[in-house]
Amino acid sequence: MAKKGNRLHIVLKSTESGHMYHSTKNKNNTSEKMEILKYDPLVRKHVAYKEKK
């Protein structure tokens, strides 16, 4: 049986609108929830995206 990896699928949701990005993260290196600035095409500017579970 194959060993399960350290990468998790996550969803990043915009704090300004309902736009979402899908990504992966390494659960060993980043145990807390992610928050990054990314471009939101609905409001046409860079906004904070928070990890949604």
PAMIKOL-860888 format. One line per field, with one value per residue (C-alpha): x, y, z; residue number from 1. Coordinates in nm, 4 decimals, always signed. Layout:
<sites>
east = X, ...
north = Y, ...
up = Z, ...
resi = NUM, ...
</sites>
This chain:
<sites>
east = +0.0000, +0.1316, +0.2238, +0.0014, +0.1766, +0.2242, +0.0409, -0.3189, -0.5735, -0.6945, -0.9400, -0.8450, -1.1461, -1.1381, -1.2169, -1.3773, -1.5918, -1.6873, -1.3993, -1.1930, -0.8591, -0.7703, -0.4169, -0.2083, +0.0135, +0.2640, +0.1082, +0.4500, +0.5893, +0.2689, +0.0462, -0.1561, -0.4144, -0.2752, -0.3478, -0.1946, -0.2513, -0.3730, -0.5498, -0.9301, -1.0777, -1.4235, -1.3078, -1.0029, -0.7410, -0.5168, -0.6950, -0.6319, -0.7301, -0.7821, -0.7780, -1.1238, -1.1829
north = +0.0000, +0.3434, +0.5936, +0.9026, +1.2290, +1.5477, +1.7743, +1.8779, +2.0259, +2.3652, +2.6318, +3.0002, +3.2347, +3.6113, +3.8420, +4.0962, +3.8754, +3.5124, +3.4307, +3.1202, +2.9667, +2.5982, +2.5072, +2.2641, +2.3096, +2.0985, +2.0203, +1.9593, +2.3031, +2.5074, +2.3751, +2.6961, +2.8326, +3.0251, +3.3902, +3.5476, +3.8420, +3.7426, +3.9148, +3.9096, +3.9467, +4.0347, +4.3517, +4.4034, +4.4450, +4.2451, +4.1347, +3.8931, +3.5312, +3.3050, +2.9279, +2.7758, +2.4235
up = +0.0000, -0.0956, +0.1726, +0.1855, +0.0968, +0.2967, +0.0507, +0.1163, -0.1226, +0.0065, -0.1051, -0.0749, -0.0493, -0.1084, +0.1838, -0.0560, -0.2814, -0.3277, -0.5643, -0.4797, -0.5808, -0.5426, -0.4361, -0.2326, +0.0704, +0.2605, +0.5995, +0.7627, +0.6712, +0.7092, +0.9847, +1.0405, +0.7969, +0.4999, +0.4257, +0.1153, -0.1189, -0.4651, -0.7535, -0.7354, -1.0873, -0.9548, -0.7746, -1.0020, -0.7299, -0.4975, -0.1800, +0.1060, +0.0515, +0.3535, +0.3645, +0.3855, +0.5126
resi = 1, 2, 3, 4, 5, 6, 7, 8, 9, 10, 11, 12, 13, 14, 15, 16, 17, 18, 19, 20, 21, 22, 23, 24, 25, 26, 27, 28, 29, 30, 31, 32, 33, 34, 35, 36, 37, 38, 39, 40, 41, 42, 43, 44, 45, 46, 47, 48, 49, 50, 51, 52, 53
</sites>
